[in-house]
Amino acid sequence: LVNIRRDVQLYYADTTPMLIGLFKPSIYVPEGLNEAELEATLLHELNHMKHLDVLWSAIATLVLCVNWFNPIIWLSFFMFKRDLEVYCDERTLKHTDNKQSYAMLLLKTATARTERFVFGTTSLRSGKVDVKRRIRFMAKFKKPSVVVMVIAIVLACVITAACLTNPIVSESSNNSHETDNTS
């Protein structure tokens, strides 16, 4: 389903579902999940593994550690983690038929545990507010049309080109700057 050709250790623990490890990946799932919930949880965590989300999370954590004093980096870090989960939800929903049961799984994992965020891992639980936001996003999500995507790509290219170009400076303005500096 996800095309992963590596060995992955599966552990049952009294924890939130998470993927740990880049070289020897392990998936931790809570006990008491039924078969459909376990399948959705594993699919979610395997999607994290396929797209190297543990590596990206570790890099983001490293950037946060270097810039621990910057509140914008803290905000960016938590937005990055939230977006990582939303994107993983989207990838998981491509392989599952029942959005409602997946949303119930998110709520179940958000309310069942009281533990805190674990750095350097992926985690299906990110707090009740974020889970509600993720569920609303899943309910309202519609794939953008081709026209919107083309416009966004063209706009990004134009902005990038504008930011990468140097202004044209005429010789007369260069000469006036030189005379200002010598006087």
Salt bridges, closest charged atoms under 4 A:
ASP14 OD1 - ARG113 NE 3.52
GLU37 OE1 - LYS108 NZ 2.90
ASP53 OD2 - HIS48 ND1 2.65
ASP53 OD2 - ARG91 NH2 2.98
ASP83 OD1 - ARG82 NH2 3.59
GLU85 OE1 - HIS44 NE2 2.91
GLU85 OE2 - HIS48 NE2 3.10
GLU85 OE1 - ARG134 NH2 3.53
ASP89 OD1 - HIS44 ND1 3.41
ASP89 OD2 - ARG134 NE 2.67
ASP130 OD1 - ARG133 NH1 2.60
